[in-house]
């Protein structure tokens, strides 16, 4: 799977500029896009940006969103292929969306419900760090493009009450690992995150988090300590997503670091 990141540049850094996005409106956030190509059939992913000007929402600390209209998928066969939204309380699919790439119906719809008689979902919104599961079973190559503004500073994702959330790495930078995340409220061994095999849609790995002590960090459940492998260095690429399994306490909070920490001086 190939990735290409583009961020608005100033000098040698990818931030610190004001970008005019509309008359009399100025955004001070970073803007850019990410392309993920050769997307596997059941890739779990999520936006690496929020919609431009979403910081103008009533509560900018919690209301940063990205709209489906800011996501473009090339190569998707309309109706036959779609993305799936999971219900975080049940782990079941709650919504499917397909993409029509051109014409008067260009945009996002429910499969086989396309056109003026049905509802268009371009304005459907994702909360920051939420994601979706691809269902791409046709042979054409797929490319996903996320575009918008970058969240700056560290960000706490409050998953309280969510048992099976899809959690995406929304930082459009290379180099993030599981060890860069700070986790509160996960019950070690009993609760964990699941990494999906993008080729099959099956779980390929589970990781749990030990919050303190000499074993602080990420491990395979019930394989914690010096006799086992620690997974703090497990890559968590931009746009990749995992699925939580927080069925005991469902009180997890994950802190993502400031993306500027990953920018070369």
C-alpha beads as a LAMMPS data file, in Angstrom:
LAMMPS data file: protein, C-alpha beads

265 atoms
264 bonds

1 atom types
1 bond types

-500.0 500.0 xlo xhi
-500.0 500.0 ylo yhi
-500.0 500.0 zlo zhi

Masses

1 110.0

Atoms # bond

1 1 1 0.000 0.000 0.000
2 1 1 1.505 3.311 -1.068
3 1 1 1.002 6.613 0.721
4 1 1 1.609 10.176 -0.356
5 1 1 1.297 13.096 2.023
6 1 1 1.107 16.731 0.996
7 1 1 1.029 19.559 3.516
8 1 1 1.060 23.280 2.857
9 1 1 4.725 24.274 3.122
10 1 1 6.436 27.278 4.673
11 1 1 10.217 27.223 4.427
12 1 1 11.399 23.838 5.648
13 1 1 8.328 23.232 7.843
14 1 1 4.856 22.083 6.922
15 1 1 2.951 24.573 9.085
16 1 1 2.944 28.078 10.557
17 1 1 1.027 29.906 7.881
18 1 1 -2.358 31.422 7.420
19 1 1 -4.222 30.028 4.456
20 1 1 -7.100 32.021 2.989
21 1 1 -9.951 29.558 2.435
22 1 1 -12.812 31.954 1.708
23 1 1 -13.347 35.674 1.479
24 1 1 -12.873 37.315 4.880
25 1 1 -12.176 33.943 6.498
26 1 1 -8.675 32.785 7.395
27 1 1 -7.594 29.429 8.735
28 1 1 -4.459 29.248 10.856
29 1 1 -4.283 25.474 10.707
30 1 1 -2.152 23.333 8.402
31 1 1 -3.911 22.209 5.231
32 1 1 -3.099 19.371 2.876
33 1 1 -4.066 15.945 1.656
34 1 1 -3.026 12.299 1.855
35 1 1 -3.328 9.663 -0.861
36 1 1 -3.352 5.964 0.024
37 1 1 -3.030 3.817 -3.090
38 1 1 -3.297 0.077 -3.752
39 1 1 -5.875 -0.154 -0.977
40 1 1 -6.514 -3.748 0.108
41 1 1 -10.082 -5.169 0.004
42 1 1 -10.843 -4.863 3.734
43 1 1 -8.507 -2.079 4.795
44 1 1 -9.511 -0.340 8.033
45 1 1 -8.805 3.359 7.719
46 1 1 -9.854 6.845 8.755
47 1 1 -9.354 10.475 7.813
48 1 1 -6.023 12.148 8.539
49 1 1 -7.530 15.623 8.353
50 1 1 -10.597 17.502 9.529
51 1 1 -12.756 19.568 7.221
52 1 1 -11.482 23.072 6.516
53 1 1 -12.975 25.647 8.917
54 1 1 -14.449 22.987 11.206
55 1 1 -12.666 24.817 14.022
56 1 1 -15.471 27.392 13.783
57 1 1 -17.897 24.918 15.385
58 1 1 -19.454 25.853 18.715
59 1 1 -17.058 23.716 20.741
60 1 1 -13.758 23.507 18.816
61 1 1 -12.251 21.115 21.358
62 1 1 -14.770 18.398 20.535
63 1 1 -16.446 19.371 17.284
64 1 1 -13.628 18.982 14.769
65 1 1 -15.159 16.794 12.061
66 1 1 -14.515 15.571 8.547
67 1 1 -17.266 15.235 5.985
68 1 1 -17.594 12.391 3.505
69 1 1 -17.329 15.052 0.790
70 1 1 -13.685 15.531 1.840
71 1 1 -12.945 11.874 1.049
72 1 1 -12.447 10.735 -2.538
73 1 1 -12.066 7.093 -3.524
74 1 1 -10.847 6.346 -7.030
75 1 1 -11.529 2.939 -8.562
76 1 1 -14.537 2.070 -6.413
77 1 1 -17.326 0.317 -8.301
78 1 1 -20.451 2.254 -7.323
79 1 1 -23.049 0.125 -5.492
80 1 1 -20.930 -3.035 -5.711
81 1 1 -18.271 -1.652 -3.371
82 1 1 -18.675 0.510 -0.286
83 1 1 -17.301 1.609 3.055
84 1 1 -18.807 0.349 6.303
85 1 1 -19.464 2.343 9.465
86 1 1 -19.406 0.347 12.690
87 1 1 -21.717 0.863 15.651
88 1 1 -19.226 1.333 18.536
89 1 1 -21.585 -0.161 21.084
90 1 1 -22.378 -3.407 19.240
91 1 1 -19.544 -3.865 16.737
92 1 1 -22.101 -4.369 13.977
93 1 1 -22.269 -2.459 10.710
94 1 1 -24.610 0.500 11.092
95 1 1 -24.234 2.139 7.690
96 1 1 -22.824 1.459 4.206
97 1 1 -21.805 4.201 1.773
98 1 1 -20.797 3.933 -1.868
99 1 1 -19.153 6.590 -4.048
100 1 1 -20.277 7.761 -7.483
101 1 1 -17.227 9.358 -9.120
102 1 1 -18.797 11.539 -11.811
103 1 1 -21.970 12.903 -13.339
104 1 1 -24.959 14.558 -11.713
105 1 1 -24.948 11.974 -8.922
106 1 1 -21.277 12.434 -8.049
107 1 1 -20.809 11.883 -4.320
108 1 1 -21.738 9.525 -1.497
109 1 1 -24.910 7.421 -1.328
110 1 1 -26.232 4.241 0.198
111 1 1 -25.632 1.352 -2.216
112 1 1 -28.403 1.008 -4.805
113 1 1 -30.088 4.147 -3.458
114 1 1 -28.590 6.697 -5.822
115 1 1 -30.336 9.656 -7.404
116 1 1 -32.854 12.392 -6.714
117 1 1 -35.322 10.029 -5.027
118 1 1 -32.787 9.151 -2.313
119 1 1 -30.597 10.822 0.311
120 1 1 -27.087 11.960 -0.573
121 1 1 -24.572 11.646 2.258
122 1 1 -21.793 14.070 1.313
123 1 1 -22.419 15.940 4.574
124 1 1 -22.183 12.843 6.774
125 1 1 -19.571 13.654 9.430
126 1 1 -16.876 11.638 11.150
127 1 1 -15.614 12.631 14.567
128 1 1 -11.879 13.023 14.804
129 1 1 -10.078 9.638 14.952
130 1 1 -13.158 7.671 13.888
131 1 1 -12.816 5.442 10.851
132 1 1 -14.416 2.871 8.614
133 1 1 -13.879 -0.540 7.034
134 1 1 -13.466 -0.854 3.274
135 1 1 -15.367 -3.504 1.364
136 1 1 -13.599 -3.495 -1.990
137 1 1 -14.097 -6.854 -3.682
138 1 1 -13.742 -5.834 -7.332
139 1 1 -10.318 -6.120 -9.045
140 1 1 -9.775 -2.422 -9.864
141 1 1 -7.044 -0.605 -7.921
142 1 1 -8.367 1.763 -5.271
143 1 1 -6.912 5.068 -4.096
144 1 1 -8.264 6.962 -1.091
145 1 1 -7.648 10.700 -0.732
146 1 1 -8.219 12.536 2.542
147 1 1 -8.036 16.336 2.471
148 1 1 -8.501 19.181 4.941
149 1 1 -6.796 20.691 7.965
150 1 1 -4.393 19.047 10.419
151 1 1 -5.129 18.849 14.123
152 1 1 -2.187 20.421 15.952
153 1 1 -1.105 19.898 19.539
154 1 1 -1.760 16.718 21.484
155 1 1 -5.336 15.437 21.258
156 1 1 -7.278 13.285 23.716
157 1 1 -9.761 10.881 22.131
158 1 1 -12.403 10.053 24.728
159 1 1 -13.900 6.631 23.943
160 1 1 -15.908 6.347 27.149
161 1 1 -18.953 4.171 26.553
162 1 1 -17.621 2.835 23.270
163 1 1 -16.972 -0.904 23.285
164 1 1 -15.935 -1.524 19.662
165 1 1 -14.724 1.820 18.295
166 1 1 -12.804 2.135 15.041
167 1 1 -9.825 4.316 15.981
168 1 1 -7.809 5.900 13.175
169 1 1 -4.410 7.559 13.283
170 1 1 -5.512 11.030 12.203
171 1 1 -1.980 12.499 12.198
172 1 1 -0.750 12.855 8.586
173 1 1 2.874 12.185 9.494
174 1 1 5.165 9.202 9.189
175 1 1 6.776 7.469 12.137
176 1 1 3.981 7.113 14.696
177 1 1 4.080 3.879 16.712
178 1 1 1.821 2.413 19.382
179 1 1 4.364 3.571 21.963
180 1 1 3.649 7.189 21.028
181 1 1 0.085 6.846 22.296
182 1 1 -0.851 7.419 25.928
183 1 1 -3.770 5.295 27.114
184 1 1 -6.015 5.673 30.143
185 1 1 -8.733 3.320 31.343
186 1 1 -7.858 0.175 29.376
187 1 1 -7.954 -2.913 31.566
188 1 1 -4.732 -4.771 30.797
189 1 1 -5.253 -8.215 29.222
190 1 1 -9.042 -8.007 29.507
191 1 1 -9.348 -5.152 27.008
192 1 1 -7.311 -4.682 23.862
193 1 1 -7.072 -3.286 20.355
194 1 1 -7.415 -5.447 17.264
195 1 1 -5.391 -5.169 14.065
196 1 1 -7.250 -6.442 11.013
197 1 1 -5.711 -8.250 8.060
198 1 1 -6.635 -5.948 5.148
199 1 1 -6.619 -8.835 2.681
200 1 1 -9.074 -11.047 4.568
201 1 1 -10.879 -8.806 7.070
202 1 1 -9.918 -11.145 9.908
203 1 1 -8.131 -10.195 13.133
204 1 1 -4.376 -10.647 12.739
205 1 1 -3.141 -9.326 16.079
206 1 1 -4.384 -8.156 19.486
207 1 1 -2.529 -5.708 21.737
208 1 1 -3.283 -4.668 25.301
209 1 1 -1.856 -1.753 27.276
210 1 1 -0.166 -1.830 30.680
211 1 1 -0.427 1.698 32.092
212 1 1 2.366 1.767 34.663
213 1 1 5.316 -0.021 36.213
214 1 1 8.250 -1.764 34.557
215 1 1 5.943 -3.353 31.993
216 1 1 4.293 -0.093 30.939
217 1 1 3.443 -0.276 27.240
218 1 1 1.879 -2.547 24.611
219 1 1 1.829 -6.353 24.731
220 1 1 -0.085 -9.323 23.401
221 1 1 -2.792 -10.067 26.009
222 1 1 -1.564 -12.402 28.749
223 1 1 1.967 -12.249 27.312
224 1 1 3.365 -9.475 29.453
225 1 1 6.845 -9.233 30.944
226 1 1 10.489 -9.925 30.186
227 1 1 9.788 -13.384 28.739
228 1 1 7.636 -11.883 25.986
229 1 1 7.794 -9.320 23.194
230 1 1 6.839 -5.715 23.829
231 1 1 5.133 -3.948 20.915
232 1 1 5.693 -0.254 21.611
233 1 1 7.520 -0.003 18.270
234 1 1 4.622 -1.425 16.273
235 1 1 3.967 1.067 13.426
236 1 1 0.673 2.938 13.362
237 1 1 0.776 4.576 9.906
238 1 1 -1.093 7.730 8.953
239 1 1 -4.637 6.823 7.955
240 1 1 -4.463 3.313 9.397
241 1 1 -7.107 2.302 11.923
242 1 1 -7.648 -0.348 14.550
243 1 1 -10.714 -1.692 16.308
244 1 1 -11.088 -1.506 20.062
245 1 1 -12.420 -4.339 22.191
246 1 1 -13.229 -2.561 25.438
247 1 1 -15.989 -4.814 26.676
248 1 1 -15.192 -4.713 30.412
249 1 1 -15.087 -1.084 31.510
250 1 1 -15.496 0.833 28.218
251 1 1 -13.719 3.832 29.716
252 1 1 -10.716 4.235 27.420
253 1 1 -9.062 7.541 26.535
254 1 1 -6.211 7.705 24.027
255 1 1 -3.909 10.696 23.713
256 1 1 -2.289 11.291 20.327
257 1 1 0.889 13.407 20.318
258 1 1 1.466 16.715 18.584
259 1 1 2.277 15.909 14.918
260 1 1 5.042 18.515 15.029
261 1 1 7.084 16.093 17.126
262 1 1 7.530 13.991 13.975
263 1 1 8.734 16.784 11.725
264 1 1 12.452 16.866 10.957
265 1 1 14.077 20.193 11.973

Bonds

1 1 1 2
2 1 2 3
3 1 3 4
4 1 4 5
5 1 5 6
6 1 6 7
7 1 7 8
8 1 8 9
9 1 9 10
10 1 10 11
11 1 11 12
12 1 12 13
13 1 13 14
14 1 14 15
15 1 15 16
16 1 16 17
17 1 17 18
18 1 18 19
19 1 19 20
20 1 20 21
21 1 21 22
22 1 22 23
23 1 23 24
24 1 24 25
25 1 25 26
26 1 26 27
27 1 27 28
28 1 28 29
29 1 29 30
30 1 30 31
31 1 31 32
32 1 32 33
33 1 33 34
34 1 34 35
35 1 35 36
36 1 36 37
37 1 37 38
38 1 38 39
39 1 39 40
40 1 40 41
41 1 41 42
42 1 42 43
43 1 43 44
44 1 44 45
45 1 45 46
46 1 46 47
47 1 47 48
48 1 48 49
49 1 49 50
50 1 50 51
51 1 51 52
52 1 52 53
53 1 53 54
54 1 54 55
55 1 55 56
56 1 56 57
57 1 57 58
58 1 58 59
59 1 59 60
60 1 60 61
61 1 61 62
62 1 62 63
63 1 63 64
64 1 64 65
65 1 65 66
66 1 66 67
67 1 67 68
68 1 68 69
69 1 69 70
70 1 70 71
71 1 71 72
72 1 72 73
73 1 73 74
74 1 74 75
75 1 75 76
76 1 76 77
77 1 77 78
78 1 78 79
79 1 79 80
80 1 80 81
81 1 81 82
82 1 82 83
83 1 83 84
84 1 84 85
85 1 85 86
86 1 86 87
87 1 87 88
88 1 88 89
89 1 89 90
90 1 90 91
91 1 91 92
92 1 92 93
93 1 93 94
94 1 94 95
95 1 95 96
96 1 96 97
97 1 97 98
98 1 98 99
99 1 99 100
100 1 100 101
101 1 101 102
102 1 102 103
103 1 103 104
104 1 104 105
105 1 105 106
106 1 106 107
107 1 107 108
108 1 108 109
109 1 109 110
110 1 110 111
111 1 111 112
112 1 112 113
113 1 113 114
114 1 114 115
115 1 115 116
116 1 116 117
117 1 117 118
118 1 118 119
119 1 119 120
120 1 120 121
121 1 121 122
122 1 122 123
123 1 123 124
124 1 124 125
125 1 125 126
126 1 126 127
127 1 127 128
128 1 128 129
129 1 129 130
130 1 130 131
131 1 131 132
132 1 132 133
133 1 133 134
134 1 134 135
135 1 135 136
136 1 136 137
137 1 137 138
138 1 138 139
139 1 139 140
140 1 140 141
141 1 141 142
142 1 142 143
143 1 143 144
144 1 144 145
145 1 145 146
146 1 146 147
147 1 147 148
148 1 148 149
149 1 149 150
150 1 150 151
151 1 151 152
152 1 152 153
153 1 153 154
154 1 154 155
155 1 155 156
156 1 156 157
157 1 157 158
158 1 158 159
159 1 159 160
160 1 160 161
161 1 161 162
162 1 162 163
163 1 163 164
164 1 164 165
165 1 165 166
166 1 166 167
167 1 167 168
168 1 168 169
169 1 169 170
170 1 170 171
171 1 171 172
172 1 172 173
173 1 173 174
174 1 174 175
175 1 175 176
176 1 176 177
177 1 177 178
178 1 178 179
179 1 179 180
180 1 180 181
181 1 181 182
182 1 182 183
183 1 183 184
184 1 184 185
185 1 185 186
186 1 186 187
187 1 187 188
188 1 188 189
189 1 189 190
190 1 190 191
191 1 191 192
192 1 192 193
193 1 193 194
194 1 194 195
195 1 195 196
196 1 196 197
197 1 197 198
198 1 198 199
199 1 199 200
200 1 200 201
201 1 201 202
202 1 202 203
203 1 203 204
204 1 204 205
205 1 205 206
206 1 206 207
207 1 207 208
208 1 208 209
209 1 209 210
210 1 210 211
211 1 211 212
212 1 212 213
213 1 213 214
214 1 214 215
215 1 215 216
216 1 216 217
217 1 217 218
218 1 218 219
219 1 219 220
220 1 220 221
221 1 221 222
222 1 222 223
223 1 223 224
224 1 224 225
225 1 225 226
226 1 226 227
227 1 227 228
228 1 228 229
229 1 229 230
230 1 230 231
231 1 231 232
232 1 232 233
233 1 233 234
234 1 234 235
235 1 235 236
236 1 236 237
237 1 237 238
238 1 238 239
239 1 239 240
240 1 240 241
241 1 241 242
242 1 242 243
243 1 243 244
244 1 244 245
245 1 245 246
246 1 246 247
247 1 247 248
248 1 248 249
249 1 249 250
250 1 250 251
251 1 251 252
252 1 252 253
253 1 253 254
254 1 254 255
255 1 255 256
256 1 256 257
257 1 257 258
258 1 258 259
259 1 259 260
260 1 260 261
261 1 261 262
262 1 262 263
263 1 263 264
264 1 264 265
